Amino acid sequence: MKQLTDQEIRHIAKLARLPLTDKEIEKFRGQLSSILDYMQKLNEVDTANVEPTFHASGNVANRFQEQKKGENTLPKKDVLQNAKEKDEDYVITKGVFTKE
């Protein structure tokens, strides 16, 4: 079993936006390494004759419900009041697809 390095664990934690202490890094090192070892075993399975599955339960359909304007929504002033950063009527958040 290859043990992950501190740098690899910190990178995974950063991607998941999880602040980890040095103690937590040591705790998760073995767990994450075991998970990755198991995934490697799954990669070794011959799946040449297996039909691709796109969803575990098979027959999946989108289910939408009609939502009327103003129904089950917070007033704009309440949303903006709780926002860390805002620009006029918009909440500013961290970019999802940008590097920090």
Residue frames relative to the residue before (quaternion, step in Angstrom):
aa qw qx qy qz dx dy dz
M 1.0000 0.0000 0.0000 0.0000 0.00 0.00 0.00
K 0.2953 -0.7482 0.5724 0.1590 3.59 -0.70 1.14
Q 0.3095 -0.7498 0.5588 0.1728 3.55 -0.79 1.05
L 0.4550 -0.6669 0.5214 0.2763 3.55 -1.03 0.81
T 0.4504 -0.6706 0.5179 0.2815 3.55 -1.15 0.62
D 0.6673 -0.4685 0.3822 0.4348 3.57 -1.30 0.26
Q 0.6493 0.5328 -0.3164 0.4410 3.56 0.95 -0.91
E 0.6599 0.4997 -0.3125 0.4660 3.63 0.94 -0.82
I 0.6601 0.4957 -0.3106 0.4712 3.58 0.96 -0.83
R 0.6427 0.5109 -0.3235 0.4703 3.60 0.97 -0.80
H 0.6317 0.5273 -0.3325 0.4609 3.59 1.06 -0.76
I 0.6455 0.5042 -0.3115 0.4817 3.60 0.94 -0.88
A 0.6580 0.5062 -0.3069 0.4655 3.59 0.93 -0.88
K 0.6405 0.5190 -0.3274 0.4617 3.59 0.99 -0.79
L 0.6420 0.5202 -0.3248 0.4602 3.59 0.97 -0.83
A 0.7168 0.4103 -0.2307 0.5144 3.57 1.09 -0.76
R 0.3659 -0.7522 0.4601 0.2977 3.57 1.36 -0.04
L 0.4189 0.6755 -0.4810 0.3700 3.52 0.92 1.04
P 0.2582 -0.7517 0.5798 0.1792 3.60 -0.59 1.02
L 0.0683 -0.8180 0.5710 0.0102 3.60 -0.62 1.09
T 0.3864 -0.6785 0.5723 0.2508 3.54 -1.13 0.72
D 0.6696 -0.4752 0.3683 0.4361 3.58 -1.28 0.21
K 0.6258 0.5400 -0.3298 0.4561 3.59 1.06 -0.76
E 0.6653 0.4929 -0.2984 0.4747 3.61 0.99 -0.85
I 0.6010 0.5506 -0.3610 0.4532 3.60 1.06 -0.68
E 0.6593 0.4926 -0.3068 0.4781 3.58 0.94 -0.85
K 0.6375 0.5400 -0.3210 0.4460 3.58 1.00 -0.86
F 0.7615 0.4035 -0.2066 0.4633 3.57 0.84 -1.00
R 0.4594 0.7029 -0.4457 0.3101 3.62 1.20 -0.34
G 0.7153 0.4419 -0.2530 0.4787 3.59 0.76 -1.01
Q 0.6534 0.5259 -0.3171 0.4427 3.57 0.97 -0.86
L 0.6899 0.4673 -0.2837 0.4745 3.59 0.84 -0.95
S 0.6308 0.5316 -0.3307 0.4583 3.57 1.01 -0.78
S 0.6468 0.5171 -0.3126 0.4654 3.61 1.00 -0.83
I 0.6359 0.5249 -0.3246 0.4634 3.58 1.00 -0.83
L 0.6856 0.4788 -0.2869 0.4672 3.59 0.88 -0.93
D 0.6090 0.5349 -0.3501 0.4696 3.61 1.08 -0.65
Y 0.6525 0.5059 -0.3118 0.4701 3.58 0.97 -0.85
M 0.6376 0.5163 -0.3319 0.4656 3.59 0.97 -0.79
Q 0.6203 0.5333 -0.3416 0.4626 3.58 1.05 -0.70
K 0.6196 0.5285 -0.3395 0.4707 3.61 1.03 -0.73
L 0.6471 0.5129 -0.3191 0.4651 3.59 1.00 -0.80
N 0.6250 0.5457 -0.3341 0.4472 3.59 1.08 -0.67
E 0.6531 0.5296 -0.3047 0.4474 3.59 1.18 -0.51
V 0.5329 0.6345 -0.4038 0.3878 3.61 1.25 -0.26
D 0.4210 -0.6986 0.5224 0.2486 3.57 -0.98 0.93
T 0.0043 -0.8170 0.5745 -0.0485 3.57 -0.52 1.21
A 0.2480 0.8191 -0.4898 0.1667 3.58 1.23 0.39
N 0.7813 0.3200 -0.1671 0.5092 3.62 0.96 -0.80
V 0.5167 0.6309 -0.4192 0.3991 3.58 1.21 0.40
E 0.4303 -0.6983 0.5174 0.2438 3.55 -0.85 1.04
P 0.4930 -0.6673 0.4606 0.3154 3.63 -0.84 0.89
T 0.1644 -0.7603 0.6233 0.0803 3.54 -1.09 0.82
F 0.2468 -0.8008 0.5314 0.1241 3.55 -0.78 0.98
H 0.7792 0.0864 -0.0770 0.6160 3.56 1.26 -0.24
A 0.5723 -0.6548 0.3789 0.3165 3.56 -0.88 0.95
S 0.7589 0.3780 -0.2261 0.4796 3.61 0.95 -0.72
G 0.5793 -0.6476 0.3594 0.3404 3.60 1.21 0.24
N 0.8511 0.0707 -0.0047 0.5202 3.55 -0.32 -1.28
V 0.1167 0.8053 -0.5651 0.1361 3.55 -0.14 1.29
A 0.0237 -0.7843 0.6199 0.0005 3.55 -0.93 0.89
N 0.5218 -0.6118 0.4840 0.3451 3.56 -1.13 0.63
R 0.1274 -0.7748 0.6159 0.0637 3.52 -1.01 0.83
F 0.0414 -0.8024 0.5947 -0.0275 3.51 -0.48 1.22
Q 0.1563 -0.7540 0.6250 0.1282 3.50 -1.17 0.57
E 0.5221 -0.6331 0.4704 0.3245 3.50 -1.10 0.68
Q 0.0807 -0.7834 0.6149 0.0401 3.55 -0.92 0.90
K 0.3036 -0.7594 0.5513 0.1647 3.50 -0.75 1.06
K 0.6135 -0.5717 0.3999 0.3701 3.55 -1.09 0.74
G 0.8199 0.2258 -0.1907 0.4902 3.52 -0.90 1.01
E 0.5719 0.5956 -0.3818 0.4153 3.58 1.23 -0.16
N 0.8522 0.0170 -0.0526 0.5202 3.58 -0.84 1.01
T 0.5595 0.5687 -0.4218 0.4308 3.59 0.94 0.78
L 0.4752 -0.6455 0.5160 0.3021 3.52 -1.24 0.53
P 0.5361 -0.5892 0.4743 0.3746 3.56 -1.09 0.52
K 0.6222 -0.5823 0.3821 0.3575 3.57 -1.06 0.83
K 0.6536 0.5294 -0.3270 0.4308 3.60 0.89 -0.87
D 0.6437 0.5144 -0.3231 0.4655 3.62 1.07 -0.70
V 0.6390 0.5154 -0.3229 0.4710 3.57 1.00 -0.82
L 0.6977 0.4721 -0.2743 0.4638 3.58 0.83 -0.98
Q 0.6032 0.5692 -0.3512 0.4346 3.58 1.09 -0.67
N 0.7416 0.4087 -0.2165 0.4860 3.60 1.02 -0.78
A 0.5191 0.6531 -0.4150 0.3630 3.61 1.24 -0.13
K 0.4750 -0.6580 0.5027 0.2977 3.58 -1.01 0.83
E 0.7894 0.0586 -0.0039 0.6110 3.55 0.98 -0.92
K 0.0497 0.7973 -0.5997 0.0468 3.55 -1.03 0.78
D 0.1462 -0.7414 0.6487 0.0900 3.52 -1.34 0.44
E 0.8009 -0.1768 0.0344 0.5710 3.55 -0.22 1.36
D 0.8235 -0.1982 0.1548 0.5085 3.62 -0.51 -1.15
Y 0.6307 0.5384 -0.3213 0.4573 3.61 1.24 0.31
V 0.3625 -0.6891 0.5846 0.2278 3.53 -1.18 0.72
I 0.2610 -0.7560 0.5823 0.1459 3.59 -0.90 0.94
T 0.0385 -0.7973 0.6021 -0.0151 3.57 -0.84 1.02
K 0.6210 -0.5034 0.4233 0.4264 3.56 -1.30 0.17
G 0.5183 -0.6308 0.4786 0.3232 3.55 -1.12 0.70
V 0.4080 -0.7167 0.5127 0.2387 3.57 -0.97 0.82
F 0.7872 0.3151 -0.1524 0.5078 3.59 0.96 -0.82
T 0.5691 0.5810 -0.3922 0.4299 3.58 1.14 0.52
K 0.4464 -0.6577 0.5256 0.3031 3.56 -1.18 0.53
E 0.4007 -0.7110 0.5227 0.2465 3.55 -1.07 0.73
